[in-house]
Amino acid sequence: MSRVNDVGGQTGFGVLEIEGDEPAFHADWEARVFALNAALVRNGVYTLDEFRDTVERMAPAEYLAASYYERWLHAIETLVAGRKVLGDE
């Protein structure tokens, strides 16, 4: 089943711009999303497979409009909604 993220071999997406000294994170919130995801996976709230699948199941328009870490944040929010997470006793 092909999803919106599966664009291998397709054309028409424009030139890929690669920054010479691109930082790992372009904004502080991106680093926080990265760290939050690592903590949630490490503590067994969800798996990396669940995380990846949640990103890949985003609605096509939402997926294409979101930045890389906005997709991560969407997945985190989706996966923790209704689950017992750190500090919820």
C-alpha positions, 0 to 999 in steps of 0.5 A, a space after each residue: 500500500 503506497 502512502 503519501 510519504 512513499 515518493 521514491 522514484 517520483 519526480 516533480 518535487 523540485 530541487 533538494 536544497 542541502 545546506 552546507 553547515 546545516 544544524 541538526 535543529 533549526 529551532 529549539 522546539 525541534 530539539 525538544 520534540 526529538 528529546 521527548 520522542 526519545 524519552 517516550 520510546 525509552 520508557 515504553 510508551 510506544 515503539 519506534 514502529 508505532 511512531 513511524 506508522 503514525 507519521 506515515 498515516 497522516 492525511 496527505 495534505 497535512 503530511 505535505 504541509 508539515 515540516 519534518 519535526 511537525 510530523 514528529 510532534 503530530 505522531 507524539 500527540 496522536 500516540 500519547 492521547 489516551 495513554 498512560 504516560 510518565 507521571 500519570 499514576 
